[in-house]
Amino acid sequence: MLRGDFMSIQEKLSELRRLKELAKLGGGPEAIRKQHEKGKLTARERLELLLDEGSFIELDMFIQHRCTEFGMESRRVLGDGVVAGLGTIDGRPVAVYAQDFTFMGGSVGEMHAKKIAMLIDLALKLGIPVIGLNDSGGARIQEGVDSLAGYGEIFYRNVMASGVIPQIVAILGPCAGGAVYSPALSDFIFIVKKIAFMYITGPRVVKAATGEEVTHEELGGADVHATRSGVVHFVYDSEEECIEGIRKLLSYLPLNNMDDPPYVDTGDDPERRDYELDNMVPADPYEIYDMYEVIERVVDRGTFFEVQKHFAPNAIVGFARLGGYVVGVVANQPKYLGGCLDIDSADKIARFVLFCDAFNIPIITFVDVPGFLPGTDQEHRGVIRHGAKVVYAYSVATVPKITVIVRKAYGGGYIAMGSKHLGADVVLAWPTAEIAVMGPEGAIEIIYRKELAKADNPQELVKKFVQEYRRRYANPYIAASRGYIDDVIEPSETRPLLIKLLRLLKRKRSIRRLPKKHEVPPL
Ligand code: HXC
């Protein structure tokens, strides 16, 4: 061979640079223009916003599909429609992938899926969160079963990674068919209004199957999933805000299940007492107050970051800092449905508690629950098995659990909402706490049925019995006398006391339990 046949080093370098530039173009300038026209950022623009400047290390840029059906040999790009790699967010490592809609609608073929699967494997080995930015037409039709196999590989890894590393997905375009299950198996789903939707079958299939006419937005838009289905956890108006939201969420999370969530000195005095709390719960039991105010006044100022804000508003869940430590806050919201537990709020609470437990985040529960929502709708849709999830989640959780009973703690709600009986480490009550099997009106109807039936003036009698019942049970002292409540405290003491307790409970050892493969949860 003549020496002149070799490419010079300069030529090799130029070739490498040319290929890398080509890869960065994804589906090409025209497809990028269309993406922008739809009001969407490209995969690379999204990653640039998400990661610390200059931190992205791209992996598997040269991956290509190997399909030859339907003329696919002439439709190849470097990277195969997904950009993946490692980077940092606020200096902490993460694994990221962003589907590139500009190449074949970000559709998932064998190699596209392999790239995501390899990234999850790497994230697991490194013990770092994995973040997916999804924008995809779903299974790449031309690749047939190889595409389905690819999805299966991703789903399997989502399950294996669950509870080991945080998994976060943002839906920034279509997410249809079986594709929805990778986000659904992740810990948190973010979505952006107008540009994104999620559904198992799209409007055309719905029309063919049921005759129902529905738009993408009505079927699986951001609002539907944020308010009604509860599929997504965070909803934003723009991609920029969404990505900022992901960065914020990560600031509360540990890198993995062996790590502690990051401590941050928030500058809020741990000894701060908020005297407004003393008058927060109205003396009149029928008057309401806003549980958000309680939470905001107790936790470090401005640190409450709510999860699933628009779904099941009768329950509140979210992350916050207390004395700089990350906590998971769970609360009933008396402003909606009187703070009742129902199917949706039970799902919301149970999943959040399980997440906190998996990732070493202590749980603070503020209770004001009149019980479970009555009615055929709830019963027929399975409030029994959904409600059981709350009992299950609190029972299996071994992280520090501190419960504050603010007002009502009635019936099954009392037990389910982080009671001593389910393993709460410390249960506190405000003097306004009322702990009973049920509310006075319901109780009177049952225990004094005969007397009321015979009475000339039953209304008067009900009033008298209710007063009596309230005197006897509308306080925390009977429960405290049994040791079900560890202390009755002044509301303004709540913050300093919770912080002191958190410091002490950090020493909590995980609880020894009988060996078993896993529970059989009331899914
Ligand atoms: C191959 C696809 C594709 C797919 C889109 N494209 N989806 N190619 N497989 N699944 C291609 C289009 O042909 C087009 O190619 C380019 O991506 C852009 O798509 P457009 O339709 O022009 O974009 P838009 O108008 O924005 O519509 C986006 C869309 C639509 C709503 C996603 O493309 C669509 O309905 N796609 C099919 C969605 C779907 O039914 N997927 C299968 C779901 S079932 P050109 O060459 O024109 O640029 C599934 C099963 C998974 O995913 C099971 C896992 C267990």
Boltz pocket constraint, residues with backbone or C-beta under 6 A from the ligand:
constraints:
  - pocket:
      binder: B
      contacts: [[A, 101], [A, 102], [A, 103], [A, 104], [A, 105], [A, 106], [A, 107], [A, 136], [A, 137], [A, 138], [A, 139], [A, 140], [A, 141], [A, 142], [A, 147], [A, 148], [A, 151], [A, 152], [A, 174], [A, 176], [A, 177], [A, 178], [A, 179], [A, 200]]
      max_distance: 6.0
